Amino acid sequence: MKLTINGDPQEIHATTLAEALAALELSEARVATALNGIFVPADARAATALSPGDSLEIVAPMQGG
């Protein structure tokens, strides 16, 4: 299905947010996710269904001081 991921249209073969992260090789990464502007906690990703045209933001934490 077509999703917009971090502003870029992409074709992803996934039905859940967890499957999308796996397809992007990010299933083991420590990232924050938002689907259509709504934060999705890590423990809810497997139950979060995707629909064509959804917008997904994936953000990795940054270190700084």
C-alpha positions as CSV (number, residue, x, y, z in Angstrom):
1,M,0.0,0.0,0.0
2,K,1.1,3.6,-0.5
3,L,2.0,5.5,2.6
4,T,3.8,8.8,3.2
5,I,6.7,8.1,5.4
6,N,8.6,11.1,6.8
7,G,7.2,13.1,4.0
8,D,8.1,10.7,1.2
9,P,5.5,8.6,-0.7
10,Q,6.5,4.9,-0.5
11,E,5.0,1.6,-1.4
12,I,5.0,-0.7,1.7
13,H,3.7,-4.3,2.0
14,A,2.3,-4.1,5.5
15,T,-1.0,-4.0,7.3
16,T,0.1,-2.8,10.7
17,L,2.6,-0.3,12.0
18,A,4.8,-3.0,13.3
19,E,4.9,-4.7,9.9
20,A,5.8,-1.4,8.3
21,L,8.7,-0.9,10.7
22,A,9.9,-4.5,9.9
23,A,9.7,-3.8,6.2
24,L,11.8,-0.7,6.7
25,E,14.3,-2.7,8.7
26,L,13.5,-0.6,11.8
27,S,11.7,-3.2,14.0
28,E,14.6,-3.4,16.4
29,A,15.4,0.3,16.3
30,R,14.5,2.6,19.2
31,V,12.2,5.1,17.4
32,A,9.1,7.1,18.1
33,T,6.2,6.8,15.7
34,A,3.2,8.9,14.8
35,L,0.4,7.8,12.5
36,N,-1.6,10.6,10.9
37,G,-0.2,13.0,13.5
38,I,-1.1,10.8,16.5
39,F,1.7,9.3,18.6
40,V,1.7,5.5,18.7
41,P,3.5,3.9,21.6
42,A,5.7,0.9,20.9
43,D,3.4,-1.6,22.6
44,A,0.5,-0.5,20.4
45,R,2.3,-0.9,17.0
46,A,1.3,-4.5,16.3
47,A,-2.4,-3.6,16.8
48,T,-2.3,-0.3,14.8
49,A,-3.8,-1.0,11.4
50,L,-2.6,1.0,8.4
51,S,-4.7,2.3,5.5
52,P,-3.7,3.4,2.1
53,G,-2.7,7.1,2.1
54,D,-1.8,7.1,5.8
55,S,1.1,9.4,6.9
56,L,3.7,7.8,9.1
57,E,6.4,9.7,10.9
58,I,9.4,7.8,12.4
59,V,11.8,9.7,14.6
60,A,15.0,8.4,16.2
61,P,16.1,10.0,19.5
62,M,19.0,12.4,19.4
63,Q,21.7,12.8,22.0
64,G,22.9,16.1,22.9
65,G,23.9,18.2,25.8
